[in-house]
Each structure stands twice: as C-alpha cells, then as structure tokens.
Amino acid sequence: MLILAVTLLLFYAIMSVILYNRNLELLKREVKQEAEYICTAVNISGSGYLEKLSQVDEGTRVTQIDDSGNVLYDSSSEEEDMENHGARQEVKEALASGTGESVRMSNTLGRELYYYAVLLDNGTVLRVAKSMDNLAMTALNVLPVIGGLAVLMIAFALFLAKWQTKKLIRPINELDLEHPLENTLYEELTPLLVAMDKQNKEKEAVSNMRKEFSANVSHELKTPLTSISGYAEIMKNGMVRPADIPVFSERIYKEARRLITLVEDIIKLSKLDEESVELEKEEVDLYELTREIVSRLSPQVSQKHIRMEVTGEPVECYGIRQILDEMVYNVCENAIKYNNEGGRVSVWVGNTLEGPKVSVSDTGIGIPKEHQERIFERFYRVDKSHSKERGGTGLGLSIVKHGALLHGAKVSVDSVPGKGTRIEMLFPKGKK
C-alpha cells in the first residue's frame, strides 16, 4: 500500500510537470503568433491600431516601447505611470536581434507573465504578454481527479492484498507439522519444511532416548533393590542358617554398593549434561594421574591375572582433575573388565603434535564394528547376556563422552572382535 501511494504521488508530480511544460509551449506559440499578427497590423496601419486592439482582446497585454525604454503604449496601464523598460530582458534582446522573450513576475500586475517582444519597422518594440496562472491551475484542476482515482485504486489494492494474503497463508495454516515433508506447498518453503522435519526427528530421538534412559534406570535400580529386599526378607524371617548370614550380608553389601555407584554415575552424567560442574580447571599431569588410577585398579588386575603397564612421559592437560580421573579410570576399568584371563592392558600417556593423549589398548573380546558408535550411549551394552557377570552400571563410557565434550577432547575407538580394543583420548593444547 505504501508503494502504491508513493507511485501515485510520483505519477501526479510527473504528470503535472509534463502538463505544465506542454501548456507553456502552447502559451508561447500562441503569444508569438499573436505578436506576429499585431506587428504586421501595426507596420501596415500605424500605432493607432493598438488603441483599437485593447477593445478587442482583454486577456492579452500589449506594450509599445521606444528604443530608449520609454513606454509609448500599454493596454493594462497608463503610459506615464510606468517606469522605463529599457532594462527588461525581452526588450534588450528585441532591440539587439529583432525578438526576445522572458518569464518573470510583473511589477505592474503582480502576476507571473510570459513576455515576447518584436522589433517594429519604426524602430520601436512591440511586446505581448500573457499570464501563466492558468498553467498552475491546470495541474490543480487535475488533482481532484487523480485523488479520486487514487482512493479507488488504494481501496481495490487493499481488497486484493487481503484476498491474496488469505489465499497464500491458508496452506501454511493447514500445514501438517508432524510430517512437514508430506505437504505439497510452495517451493520457497522447502528449506523451512526440511528444517522442521529435521527438528521433529531430533525431538523424537531425544524423546526416545529419554524413554529408554528412564526404562534402563528403572531396571538398573530395580535389580539391586530386588536382591537387597529378597535377601533381607529371608534373613528377617529366620530362613537363613547362621553360617550363611555372612554370605547373605556380603551379597546385600555388594548390591547396595552397586546401587550407590549407579546413583553416583547418574548424578555425574546429569551434571555433565547441564554443564553444572562447579570445579575449576587446573593444570593436571595426565601421566601421574594415570599411574595413580592403575594403582587403584591393581586388585581387579590381580583377580583376572592381567598384565597392565603404563608407558609414556609427563604431560600436562588443562582441565577438571576429578572429571579427567573419571574418564581415564572408566576406560582402563573397561579394558580390564572385558579382557581375557591372563590378558594384557597397555596404557600410553604423552604429548603429540595435536595435543596431550591417553591411549588404552587391551587384548580382550573386542567390539563389533556395528556397535562401536553406540558404546558411548547410556546403559548400552554390546553383550547384554553377560552384563551382570562383568558388573558395572553401563554409564562409564557415557561419562567419558560427556567429559570429553566438557574438555573439548576427541575420543576414538579402534577394535577387532576377538583381538582387542584401543581407545584414545586426545585433549586440546593449552587452556581451552
């Protein structure tokens, strides 16, 4: 509507200028023609013809001026009351070249006039003038017509705009937001529909992940609680021999510890998800940290008769010590847990061109190719049938993944089923 209004105004302005110039040309032609007629009549009949002319055409101002600029005759005023016209542009041009013209405000009449002067045979100048007020009035007279047309056009354009807008918006309002790509709509909206479809899939994936997580958490919590409740109930009812009480107590203790570990891991993951870890980052020697972790894991190493070694060099990493400890501990623990009896675990820590790295290799059962991308998911287990035997909460590698995101690190997996697995954690250089 704004564009239409501006267009109409420009059209009116341009049309007014064109009409004004066109009418000005017609006025000049008319004045020149009339001046030629009067000039011819005066040359033939003498100056007395001018006295008769004033009674014939009152719309034209006729003036006779001698070569000194004195007014000899004027059809609109008394000659003796008029000033010398020798300095007038049209008079000077007529005396010099035979004709002259100009447009200016008349001091005598107080109106804008067009003047045309012609040199007579007797050496005087005949000047004919007409008012230009009618030219401006022509543009003003057109204004009401243009205004009326503008109102009609704007009203019609408003109607068309509303109708077209409804037509355009209706399919958008009727979009199937659940299945955006199934809508046959404007081609221009394809990127939006694709983005909506991608967002819907991401939401669905997150929703499924939450449902799966809730189901897994419920199952993982329920299993140890059921065991604890069952053993406690048997002991309460006096159905356990005194000699078996230590065994039952140990089972209750182990299940309780498993439950506590699970809850702690869930809390850690939640904090990492929300990035609400309150600990500050510091310079941590990864080599020294790894040696401490391997020392803590020595009971599990001895139990499975595994040979575990740490090689490399001292290297500092800027991060949260507790999270880095969890990451290295979980990877090393998995290397022991999923290893074979009498197997080997090699841990290398050092600096590379890309940054500090921790590499953990084992000679265990390995991970099939199709499972390698999913082992960092929560509660995901490659071999669910033996998960209880090997222990753990199924959240260890998820903590590794989220810890890596927190530190800007990269985690890579290289594994061959039956031969072993190598997991590498590459940390960024410097303070990030």
C-alpha positions as a printed Julia matrix, in Angstrom:
432×3 Matrix{Float64}:
   0.0     0.0     0.0
   2.87    2.38    0.75
   4.48    1.61   -2.61
   1.15    2.25   -4.36
   0.68    5.58   -2.56
   4.22    6.72   -3.42
   3.72    5.6    -7.03
   0.51    7.65   -7.32
   2.2    10.74   -5.87
   5.13   10.39   -8.25
   2.72    9.87  -11.14
   0.81   13.04  -10.21
   4.03   15.06   -9.86
   5.42   13.84  -13.2
   2.09   14.37  -14.97
   1.8    17.9   -13.54
   5.29   18.78  -14.82
   4.51   17.34  -18.25
   1.18   19.21  -18.46
   2.78   22.46  -17.26
   5.58   22.26  -19.85
   3.13   21.26  -22.58
   0.79   24.16  -21.79
   3.74   26.54  -21.53
   4.82   25.6   -25.04
   1.26   26.15  -26.29
   1.14   29.51  -24.49
   4.45   30.62  -26.03
   3.31   29.56  -29.5
   0.03   31.43  -29.03
   1.73   34.6   -27.75
   4.31   34.56  -30.56
   1.62   34.06  -33.17
  -0.49   36.86  -31.73
   2.57   39.14  -31.56
   3.32   38.5   -35.23
  -0.27   39.38  -36.2
  -0.23   42.61  -34.19
   3.26   43.5   -35.5
   2.08   43.08  -39.1
  -1.06   45.16  -38.41
   0.93   47.98  -36.74
   3.5    48.05  -39.54
   0.66   48.41  -42.05
  -1.84   50.59  -40.14
   0.42   52.52  -37.76
   0.39   52.77  -33.96
  -3.27   53.78  -33.93
  -4.13   50.11  -34.4
  -3.1    49.46  -30.77
  -5.87   51.72  -29.42
  -8.48   49.61  -31.23
  -6.77   46.33  -30.09
  -7.33   46.99  -26.4
 -11.05   46.85  -27.01
 -10.83   43.53  -28.81
  -8.74   41.22  -26.53
  -8.57   41.98  -22.82
  -6.64   38.75  -21.97
  -3.52   39.9   -23.75
  -1.27   42.68  -22.5
   0.29   44.68  -25.32
   3.06   47.22  -24.78
   4.94   49.52  -27.16
   8.4    50.69  -26.08
  10.76   53.06  -27.86
  14.49   52.43  -28.3
  15.2    54.44  -25.1
  12.99   52.18  -22.96
  10.11   54.62  -22.58
   6.63   53.09  -22.67
   4.63   54.58  -25.53
   1.56   52.39  -25.06
   0.33   49.72  -22.62
  -3.04   48.01  -22.74
  -3.17   47.48  -18.95
  -1.84   50.76  -17.51
  -1.33   54.43  -18.28
   1.93   55.04  -20.08
   3.0    58.0   -17.97
   2.67   55.93  -14.76
   5.08   53.19  -15.95
   8.83   53.07  -15.36
  11.46   52.82  -18.06
  11.56   49.33  -19.67
  14.95   49.61  -21.29
  16.47   47.12  -18.81
  13.86   44.42  -19.44
  15.45   41.26  -20.88
  12.98   40.75  -23.71
  13.26   44.44  -24.74
  17.06   44.35  -24.86
  17.0    41.14  -26.91
  14.43   42.56  -29.37
  16.47   45.76  -29.9
  19.59   43.67  -30.43
  18.33   40.73  -32.5
  14.74   41.53  -33.52
  12.96   39.24  -31.0
  13.2    38.46  -27.29
  11.36   36.54  -24.58
  11.34   36.01  -20.79
   9.23   34.7   -17.9
   9.02   36.74  -14.72
   6.77   38.38  -12.15
   5.23   41.61  -13.44
   5.83   44.61  -11.18
   2.8    46.34  -12.71
   0.25   43.49  -12.49
   1.76   41.45   -9.65
   1.46   38.16  -11.63
   3.84   35.84  -13.41
   3.77   36.57  -17.15
   5.35   35.28  -20.31
   6.75   38.16  -22.42
   7.53   38.11  -26.13
   8.96   41.22  -27.87
   9.31   42.01  -31.59
  11.11   44.94  -33.22
   8.75   47.05  -35.4
   9.65   48.75  -38.67
   9.61   52.16  -36.99
  12.39   51.14  -34.51
  10.09   50.67  -31.51
   9.47   47.36  -29.72
   6.11   45.64  -29.57
   5.76   43.39  -26.53
   2.93   40.89  -25.99
   2.43   39.15  -22.61
   0.01   36.62  -21.11
  -0.48   35.37  -17.56
   0.87   31.9   -16.57
  -1.61   31.41  -13.73
  -3.72   29.14  -15.9
  -0.8    26.72  -16.26
  -0.64   26.06  -12.5
  -4.43   25.9   -12.34
  -4.4    23.11  -14.9
  -2.33   20.93  -12.55
  -4.56   21.85   -9.61
  -7.68   21.04  -11.62
  -6.33   17.55  -12.3
  -5.67   16.95   -8.57
  -9.29   16.01   -7.59
  -9.47   13.54  -10.48
  -6.14   11.99   -9.5
  -7.21   11.96   -5.83
 -10.44   10.14   -6.67
  -8.61    7.61   -8.8
  -6.05    7.14   -6.02
  -8.76    6.4    -3.45
 -10.38    3.85   -5.77
  -7.04    2.21   -6.62
  -5.94    2.03   -2.97
  -9.28    0.54   -1.94
  -9.1    -2.01   -4.75
  -5.44   -2.81   -3.95
  -6.35   -3.24   -0.26
  -9.08   -5.69   -1.19
  -6.73   -7.61   -3.49
  -3.96   -7.63   -0.86
  -6.24   -9.08    1.83
  -7.69  -11.66   -0.54
  -4.28  -12.71   -1.84
  -2.81  -12.83    1.66
  -5.58  -15.16    2.84
  -5.03  -17.34   -0.21
  -1.28  -17.5     0.43
  -1.5   -18.05    4.19
  -4.27  -20.68    4.15
  -1.99  -23.59    3.08
   0.59  -22.54    5.68
  -2.02  -22.53    8.44
  -3.08  -26.01    7.34
   0.44  -27.45    7.41
   0.89  -30.95    8.84
   3.61  -30.06   11.35
   4.13  -33.7    12.33
   5.02  -34.67    8.74
   6.23  -31.41    7.11
   7.79  -33.07    4.04
   4.43  -34.56    3.06
   2.98  -31.1     2.44
   2.75  -30.09   -1.22
   3.37  -26.4    -0.75
   5.39  -23.52   -2.18
   8.89  -24.4    -3.32
  10.25  -21.42   -1.37
   9.2   -23.09    1.9
  11.12  -26.32    1.22
  14.17  -25.33    3.36
  11.82  -24.47    6.25
   9.95  -27.78    5.92
  13.23  -29.71    5.78
  14.44  -27.9     8.92
  11.13  -28.67   10.67
  11.39  -32.34    9.69
  14.95  -32.5    11.0
  13.88  -30.83   14.24
  10.97  -33.25   14.63
  13.32  -36.2    14.17
  15.76  -34.77   16.69
  12.94  -34.25   19.2
  11.71  -37.77   18.58
  15.23  -39.14   19.05
  15.65  -37.19   22.29
  12.22  -38.36   23.47
  13.05  -41.99   22.68
  16.41  -41.59   24.39
  14.71  -40.24   27.5
  12.19  -43.06   27.49
  14.95  -45.62   27.02
  17.04  -43.94   29.71
  14.11  -43.91   32.14
  13.39  -47.58   31.4
  17.05  -48.52   31.81
  17.4   -46.53   35.03
  14.26  -48.15   36.42
  15.56  -51.6    35.5
  19.09  -50.97   36.81
  17.74  -49.58   40.1
  15.15  -52.28   40.48
  17.61  -55.18   40.07
  19.85  -54.45   43.09
  16.88  -53.29   45.18
  15.08  -56.55   44.49
  18.17  -58.53   45.53
  18.62  -56.48   48.7
  14.94  -56.77   49.57
  14.92  -60.52   48.9
  18.0   -61.32   50.98
  16.82  -59.03   53.8
  13.37  -60.65   53.83
  14.88  -64.16   54.04
  17.1   -63.08   56.93
  14.17  -61.35   58.64
  12.03  -64.49   58.5
  14.84  -66.55   60.05
  15.14  -68.76   56.99
  18.96  -68.43   56.85
  21.34  -70.6    58.73
  23.74  -68.71   60.99
  26.63  -69.93   58.86
  25.08  -68.35   55.71
  24.42  -64.95   57.27
  27.9   -63.57   56.32
  27.34  -64.7    52.72
  23.92  -63.04   52.55
  25.26  -59.91   54.22
  28.07  -59.72   51.66
  25.55  -60.03   48.8
  23.4   -57.27   50.31
  26.52  -55.12   50.72
  27.61  -55.68   47.09
  24.15  -54.88   45.73
  23.97  -51.76   47.91
  27.39  -50.65   46.64
  26.25  -51.31   43.07
  23.16  -49.19   43.71
  25.22  -46.36   45.21
  27.65  -46.45   42.26
  24.76  -46.32   39.79
  23.17  -43.33   41.5
  26.54  -41.55   41.66
  27.12  -42.15   37.95
  23.65  -40.84   37.08
  24.31  -37.69   39.13
  27.67  -37.22   37.39
  26.06  -37.54   33.97
  23.31  -35.09   34.88
  25.88  -32.53   35.96
  27.9   -33.04   32.8
  24.72  -32.74   30.68
  23.84  -29.44   32.31
  27.48  -28.32   32.44
  26.91  -27.51   36.08
  30.25  -28.91   37.27
  31.38  -26.4    39.88
  35.03  -27.5    39.99
  37.6   -25.18   38.47
  40.02  -26.22   35.76
  43.71  -26.59   36.55
  46.91  -28.0    35.08
  46.82  -31.78   35.57
  49.7   -34.16   34.9
  47.97  -36.94   32.93
  50.9   -39.35   33.32
  50.93  -39.07   37.11
  47.11  -39.26   37.22
  47.09  -42.42   35.07
  49.68  -44.14   37.29
  47.5   -43.41   40.36
  44.44  -44.85   38.58
  46.32  -48.03   37.55
  47.45  -48.42   41.15
  43.82  -48.22   42.34
  42.83  -50.86   39.77
  45.54  -53.33   40.86
  43.07  -55.57   42.82
  40.98  -56.1    39.66
  44.16  -56.69   37.63
  45.34  -59.34   40.07
  41.93  -61.01   40.2
  41.94  -61.61   36.4
  45.71  -62.28   36.25
  46.15  -59.47   33.76
  49.43  -57.74   32.99
  48.97  -53.96   32.98
  51.69  -51.42   32.15
  51.91  -47.64   31.85
  54.41  -46.01   29.49
  54.94  -42.52   28.14
  56.03  -39.21   29.59
  54.72  -36.49   31.91
  52.3   -34.22   30.08
  50.02  -31.53   31.45
  46.39  -31.06   30.47
  44.25  -28.08   31.46
  41.01  -29.47   32.89
  38.97  -30.6    35.88
  41.03  -33.21   37.73
  38.05  -35.17   39.06
  36.44  -35.49   35.59
  39.75  -36.41   33.94
  40.19  -39.06   36.64
  36.73  -40.48   35.89
  37.44  -40.57   32.14
  40.78  -42.4    32.38
  39.5   -44.68   35.18
  36.43  -45.82   33.21
  38.42  -46.56   30.03
  41.07  -48.51   31.99
  38.44  -50.36   34.02
  36.64  -51.44   30.83
  39.94  -52.66   29.39
  40.32  -54.92   32.43
  36.67  -55.91   32.72
  36.28  -57.02   29.1
  39.72  -58.64   28.86
  40.52  -62.33   28.85
  42.15  -64.19   31.74
  45.88  -63.63   31.58
  45.46  -60.82   29.05
  47.35  -57.56   28.76
  46.46  -53.85   29.06
  48.85  -51.2    27.76
  48.39  -47.55   28.67
  50.4   -44.83   26.94
  50.35  -41.19   28.04
  52.27  -38.43   26.32
  52.32  -35.34   24.14
  51.62  -35.33   20.4
  51.6   -32.67   17.68
  47.83  -32.35   18.18
  47.94  -32.25   21.99
  48.1   -34.49   25.09
  46.9   -38.05   24.51
  45.92  -41.07   26.6
  45.81  -44.39   24.73
  44.47  -47.59   26.36
  44.88  -50.9    24.5
  43.76  -54.37   25.6
  43.77  -57.94   24.31
  40.15  -58.55   25.24
  36.98  -59.63   23.49
  36.82  -56.61   21.2
  33.8   -54.69   19.92
  31.99  -55.48   16.65
  32.04  -52.67   14.08
  28.26  -52.1    14.22
  28.4   -51.46   17.97
  31.4   -49.14   18.11
  29.41  -45.94   17.56
  26.86  -46.83   20.23
  29.08  -47.9    23.14
  29.06  -44.31   24.46
  25.26  -44.34   24.85
  23.87  -44.67   28.35
  23.26  -48.24   29.51
  24.23  -49.58   26.1
  25.89  -52.99   26.34
  27.32  -54.98   23.46
  26.74  -58.31   25.21
  23.64  -57.93   27.39
  23.65  -61.61   28.4
  26.94  -61.27   30.29
  26.45  -57.72   31.55
  25.62  -58.76   35.11
  28.59  -61.1    35.29
  31.02  -58.35   34.34
  29.37  -55.77   36.62
  29.3   -52.02   36.04
  26.46  -49.61   35.53
  26.64  -49.17   31.75
  27.33  -45.46   32.22
  31.13  -45.45   32.27
  31.73  -44.62   28.61
  28.86  -42.1    28.66
  30.77  -40.25   31.37
  33.89  -40.44   29.16
  31.95  -38.95   26.22
  30.46  -36.07   28.23
  33.77  -35.41   29.96
  35.43  -35.17   26.54
  32.79  -32.65   25.4
  33.41  -30.61   28.54
  37.16  -30.5    27.83
  36.92  -30.18   24.05
  38.66  -33.57   23.66
  38.25  -36.24   20.96
  37.63  -39.91   21.75
  38.33  -42.57   19.1
  37.76  -46.34   19.16
  39.64  -48.98   17.17
  38.59  -52.55   17.86
  38.7   -56.0    16.29
  36.41  -58.71   17.76
  38.46  -61.42   19.47
  41.72  -59.42   19.27
  41.22  -56.39   21.45
  40.34  -52.72   21.63
  42.22  -49.42   21.65
  40.53  -46.26   22.95
  42.36  -42.94   22.59
  41.54  -39.63   24.26
  43.13  -36.6    22.6
  42.98  -33.35   24.55
  43.42  -29.84   23.09
  46.63  -27.88   23.53
  46.8   -25.08   26.06
  43.96  -23.61   28.09
  40.58  -24.16   26.38
